[in-house]
Amino acid sequence: MSRFVRASKYRHVFGQSGKKEYLIENVKVTNNAWDTNIIAASGKYVSVNWNASGGGAFAILPLPSPFNPIPDFPQKLPDSLPLARNHTASVLDTDWSPHNDSLVASGGDDGKLMIWQVDDSTFEGWGSEHWVPKDFDPVWRIEASPRKVGQVLFHPTAANIVASATGDHAVKLWDLARTEDPRNVLTGHNDAIQSLAFNSTGTVLVTTCRDRKLRMFDPRAGSDAVRITDGHGGIKGARAVWMGDHDRIATTGFSKMSDRQVAIWETGGLGNLKTTTVDQSSGVVMPFWSDNNILFLAGKGDGNIRYYEYENDNLFALDEYKSTDPQRGMCFLPRRSLNVSDCEIARAYKIAGSSIEPIAFIVPRRADGFQSDIFPPAPSYEASMSADEFFSGKNAARKLVDLSSGTSFASSAVVAPPIAQSTSLPTPAPTTTTTAAPPVAQTRSFSSSSFTGAASTPTTQAPVPSATMDVGDGSKASKGGSGDNAEISSLLQENASLKGDLREARELIRNLELQVETQRANARKAAQALLDAA
């Protein structure tokens, strides 16, 4: 046994749960068996898949803190509260926009993708004597699939792009400004998609699938995967997470003998660098990455949260947070909203029973000032580019925020170029190791306050379109050259005008559908009131 202990500033990180009065109780969590995290968080709110009758719903609640109670908000939720109810079947997944703390996407068993905007005044007067709950209404309704929408995920750097994993085994990318059709459809999965994750700049998307394959896509270049390899040997619940700016992917899954595993993959050829057996429990392991180079692993049905430090393609066990209450779901808070004065480097929100429990992971230090060595810049709420710029081929580094001053700036990390299509599909055999059991405020929060349809002005210019275009015989002609070119230009302008009219008509149809849904909801409430009065 070595006498030397590996030096690490995170060696003594510990998890601290909030007091009982800081929890949110009487949470009616969904009973649906679909495997997602159940809960998601922005810098201001949490969303929870809800157990509702008469269709699907999820709850939107103020963000609880492990350090103090939520001001003017009941610790125990009332039996009747505002919900996002417009799904006609169970809500399976939600995700908050990284560029707007009040914008959330939801996917349901009804095949619909919906976008919701939360008003800050929503939670005024909760629980008061004359308070009447008012349900949320979606701002976008998208017919994403004839089958379920199992996962939803916002793009990390481009504004208003959402990816949805659907029941027809495809990932669809949507531009919220043009929702009549997806901008791209990623296919090739032979079974249900279990998870999806963008890299830090959004130029690459990785998926895990029930067919036990790990796939990598360029979300702008065709529909086929550019890399495919064999993932974990077991068919049950595999997850993937990108490891920040590292060209590495971490996955969790099961071996053929049902051992729970965590693996690290390089992205050049999707080669397996290391696979480690965690334990022999049966719950799906949810991985979460922190830019402190820490990987958190939380198993469904477990009471503990393991955390490891990544260094030189190895995961070194730090410690684990232990609890007797098993978790049904979990999410982590965006780093820009952490309490830096208490040296909080990460915060988890755990669904345990009928409560939401905030858990702060703290580096124990006595220093009073800002600890820059444990707080690297966090992803900012400012988008790096618009959706049109992204789909036109632009690459941009993500914007970061200094947690000491709140100043935003562009990351200096190199943006990954588009991935070339692989001519052969590598399927390297994983390198398996033995079981690695872990050893036994001034509050600054930086969040967005209003929805912006486009990103802030980027520091680099968007690609300039060429002044030539292809004509029918394949030759290139300059605009405005001959009479034929003038006619083609006129037809193109007429086509663009017709597309604009069609877009406006579809927007009007969506608005009318929303009005119909609102009338139906009001009718249901009126009928319920009559029944109660009788």
Secondary structure, DSSP 4 states (H G I P E B T S, - for coil): --S-----TTTT-EEEEPPGGGSEE---B------S-SEEE-SSEEEEEB--SSS--EEEEEPP-SSSPPTTS-SB--SS---B---SS-EEEEEE-TT-TTEEEEEETTSEEEEEE--GGGGTTTT-TT-----B-EEEEEE--SS-EEEEEE-SSBTTEEEEEETTTEEEEEETTB-SS-SEEE---SS-EEEEEE-TTSS-EEEEETTSEEEEE-TTS-SS-SEEEE--SSSS--EEEE-TTSSEEEEEEE-TT--EEEEEEESSS--EEEEEEEES--SPEEEEEETTTEEEEEETT-S-EEEEEEETTEEEEEEEE--SSPPSEEEE--GGGS-GGGTEEEEEEEEETTEEEEEEEE------S--GGG---EE-SS-SB-HHHHHTT---PPEEE-TTT--EEE--SPPPPPPPPPSS---PPP-EE---PPP----------S--SSPPPPSSPPPPPPSEEE-TTS-EEETTSSHHHHHHHHHHHHHHHHHHHHHHHHHHHHHHHHHHHHHHHHHHHHHHHHHHH-
